[in-house]
Every structure is written in C-alpha cells, then in structure tokens.
Amino acid sequence: MKKIGVVLSGCGVRDGSEIHEAVLTLLAIDQAGAEAVCMAPDSELAEVNHCTMESTGASRKVLVESARIARGNIKDSKAVTADELDALIFPGGFGAALNLCDFGQKGAAASVNPEVARLVREMHAAKKPIGAICIAPTLLALVLGKTAGPTLTIGNDAATAAEIEKTGARHRTCGVTEVVLDTANRIVTTPAYMLGTRISEVAAGITKCVNEVIRLA
C-alpha cells in the first residue's frame, strides 16, 4: 500500500489547515487504496476565534491542533523522511502560509519551517510526487522556486500569483475543479477554496489532485 504523507498546519481555516480540504484529502487517499501518514511541525500558532475571525492573543501548538484532524494518529514532521513515503500532499488553509511558512506575511521574501523545507527537498530529490492545495503551493514555490522553477496554481488571484513568480516558480491559472500538473517536477496543484464556494467543487479538484499524485507514485 502506498504511503502518502499529509502535512497539516493546525486545525481551522484562519490559523491552521482548512478542515474541509484536509478531510477531503484524507478521504481521497483512502478511496484510492493508499495510506495517509499525517504529520505537522511541533511549533506555535497564533489562535484565531473562528466565530469572529479575529485573533484571540493566545497561542496553540501546531502539532497538537493538527492531531484533532488526524484523530491522534500523527507524527512530528521532523521525525519523517522521504524514505518512509511514496508521495507528499499539503492541504491549504492559512496555516500553510502562516505556520508552515510565513508567505502570508512576507510574500516572496518568506521563509519556510526548516523541517518542512527539508522534507520537500528530500521528496523532490527522490523524484517522489508532491501535491499542494489552495494556498499551499506558495510553500513549494519558496522551497523549490530558485532551483527547480516549478509550475503551480493557486487559481487566479493576480497578487498571489505575482509573488509566486518572484520566487522563480511559474503560475498557471486554473479552475477550482481542475489541477495543474508539472510533469518534470512531479508536482500537482489545485486551487480548492482559493476559488471554491461549494464543498462539492472543492472536492472534485482535491480528488483529481490526490489521484494524480498517487498515480505518479
């Protein structure tokens, strides 16, 4: 059974993994007959009240919050290597751009969590496929833009696309139910809630993304 790493960034669209996207990713992996290996960095996140969508001033642990989505079956990302996985997928949510990296604050000048960046580089060097959903492709642009120039999508947001291209990556406009496949770099991306307004259309794009990643694996 193929093992597909799923990198989570907390629990909730504003301060962690987008829960719909994360669960749809896990569902698609299972339906494809593969096994999800959930992981997250053991770092701090700034908590957002999801009723008011405002910061609470409190902090939480990314790993502990991500464990909610994984039903407790989760690893610290620093303990995972590419040798253990057949592919890697990043669901979106603001956590991908705030907790796994700080693209949400600094754009193309952002940095990436060192252990997350290390795992991306290992997977890419091993020619193992990587999927990224919603805003998460920005993380791949930061890690691989200068060295590999991957082609990615976050949908059609011009400002975000411009920041992606500053990293050396290339952006391609894409519909919510579709994916962009970079064959040379074995990277698959889909816009999800960067464009989607209905969970059903987001599910269509994520399922295509996961299935293509697994096919490449």
C-alpha positions in Angstrom: 0.0 0.0 0.0 1.4 3.4 -1.0 2.1 5.8 1.9 1.1 9.4 1.3 2.4 12.0 3.7 -0.2 14.7 4.6 1.4 17.8 6.2 -1.1 19.6 8.4 -0.7 23.1 9.9 -3.2 23.3 12.7 -7.0 23.0 12.8 -9.1 25.7 11.2 -9.1 27.8 8.1 -7.8 31.0 9.7 -5.0 29.6 11.8 -4.3 26.1 10.6 -5.3 23.5 8.0 -8.6 24.2 6.2 -10.6 21.3 7.7 -12.7 20.5 4.6 -9.6 20.4 2.4 -7.7 18.2 4.9 -10.6 15.7 5.4 -11.3 15.6 1.6 -7.6 14.8 1.1 -7.6 12.0 3.6 -10.9 10.6 2.1 -9.4 10.7 -1.4 -6.3 8.9 -0.3 -8.3 6.2 1.4 -10.6 5.8 -1.6 -7.6 5.4 -3.8 -6.4 2.4 -1.7 -3.4 4.3 -0.2 -2.5 5.1 3.4 -2.3 8.6 4.8 0.6 9.4 7.1 -0.3 12.6 8.9 2.3 14.9 10.3 2.8 18.5 11.4 5.7 20.6 12.9 5.8 21.0 16.7 5.7 24.7 16.7 3.4 27.6 17.9 0.5 29.1 16.1 -1.4 32.4 16.9 -5.0 31.4 17.7 -8.0 32.9 15.8 -11.6 32.8 17.1 -13.5 31.2 14.2 -16.7 32.8 15.3 -15.4 36.3 15.0 -12.4 35.6 12.7 -10.3 37.7 15.0 -7.1 36.9 16.9 -7.5 35.9 20.5 -4.0 36.8 21.5 -3.4 33.2 22.6 -1.2 30.6 21.1 -1.5 26.9 20.5 0.7 24.0 19.3 0.5 23.3 15.5 1.1 19.5 16.2 -1.5 19.3 18.9 -4.1 21.1 16.9 -3.4 19.0 13.8 -3.9 15.9 15.8 -7.6 16.8 16.0 -7.9 16.2 12.3 -5.7 13.1 12.3 -7.7 11.6 15.2 -4.5 11.5 17.2 -2.6 9.4 14.6 0.1 12.0 13.8 3.8 12.4 13.7 6.2 15.3 14.3 7.3 16.2 10.8 11.0 16.4 12.0 10.8 12.6 12.5 9.6 11.8 9.0 12.0 11.3 6.0 11.3 10.8 2.3 12.4 7.2 2.6 9.2 6.5 4.5 6.8 8.0 1.9 5.7 7.4 -1.6 4.3 10.9 -2.0 3.5 14.1 0.0 0.5 16.4 0.0 -0.1 19.8 1.6 -3.8 20.8 2.3 -4.4 24.5 2.4 -5.8 26.9 5.0 -4.0 30.0 6.3 -1.8 27.7 8.5 0.0 26.6 5.3 1.0 30.2 4.7 1.5 31.2 8.4 2.7 28.2 10.3 4.5 26.1 7.7 6.0 29.2 6.2 5.3 33.0 6.5 4.3 33.7 2.9 1.0 35.2 4.3 3.0 37.9 5.9 6.1 38.3 3.7 5.2 37.0 0.2 8.2 36.0 -1.9 10.6 37.1 0.9 9.2 34.5 3.2 11.0 31.6 4.9 9.8 28.0 5.4 9.8 25.9 8.6 13.2 24.1 8.3 11.9 20.6 8.8 9.1 21.1 6.3 11.5 22.6 3.8 13.9 19.6 4.4 11.1 17.1 3.7 10.1 18.9 0.5 13.6 18.9 -0.8 14.1 15.2 0.1 10.9 14.3 -1.8 11.8 16.4 -4.8 15.4 15.0 -4.9 14.0 11.4 -4.8 11.6 12.3 -7.6 8.6 11.4 -5.4 5.4 13.4 -6.2 4.2 16.3 -4.2 0.6 17.7 -4.2 -0.4 21.1 -2.8 -3.9 22.5 -2.4 -5.3 26.1 -2.1 -2.6 28.5 -0.8 -0.1 25.6 0.0 1.6 25.8 -3.5 3.2 29.1 -2.2 5.3 26.9 0.2 6.6 24.8 -2.7 7.4 28.0 -4.6 9.5 29.2 -1.7 11.4 25.9 -1.3 11.9 25.0 -5.0 11.4 28.2 -7.0 15.0 29.1 -7.4 16.3 25.6 -8.0 13.5 23.9 -10.0 11.2 26.6 -11.3 8.0 24.5 -10.7 4.7 25.4 -12.4 2.0 25.8 -9.8 -1.5 27.2 -9.4 -3.4 29.0 -6.6 -6.3 29.7 -9.0 -6.5 33.2 -10.5 -5.5 35.6 -7.7 -3.2 38.0 -9.5 -1.4 39.4 -6.5 -0.6 36.0 -5.1 0.5 34.7 -8.5 2.9 37.6 -8.8 4.5 36.8 -5.5 4.8 33.2 -6.6 6.6 34.2 -9.8 9.1 36.3 -7.8 10.4 33.1 -6.2 11.3 31.6 -9.6 8.3 29.4 -9.8 5.7 29.8 -12.6 2.0 30.3 -12.0 -0.8 29.0 -14.2 -4.4 30.0 -13.9 -6.7 27.0 -13.1 -10.3 26.4 -12.3 -11.5 25.0 -8.9 -12.3 21.5 -10.2 -9.1 21.2 -12.2 -5.4 20.6 -11.4 -2.1 21.8 -12.8 0.5 19.1 -13.4 4.2 19.8 -13.6 5.4 16.6 -15.1 9.1 17.4 -14.9 8.9 18.2 -11.1 6.2 15.7 -10.3 4.1 18.4 -8.7 0.3 18.6 -8.7 -1.6 21.6 -7.5 -5.3 22.7 -7.3 -7.0 25.9 -6.1 -9.7 24.5 -3.8 -11.0 27.3 -1.5 -8.8 29.9 -3.2 -11.7 29.8 -5.7 -14.3 27.4 -4.5 -17.6 28.4 -3.0 -19.1 24.9 -2.6 -17.6 21.9 -0.9 -18.6 19.7 -3.8 -16.5 21.6 -6.3 -13.5 21.8 -3.9 -13.9 18.0 -3.5 -13.7 17.5 -7.3 -10.4 19.3 -7.6 -8.8 17.7 -4.5 -9.8 14.2 -5.6 -8.2 14.8 -9.0 -5.1 16.2 -7.3 -4.8 13.2 -4.9 -5.4 10.7 -7.6 -2.8 12.2 -9.9 -0.3 12.3 -7.1 -0.9 8.6 -6.3 -0.7 7.7 -10.0 2.7 9.4 -10.1 3.8 7.5 -7.1 
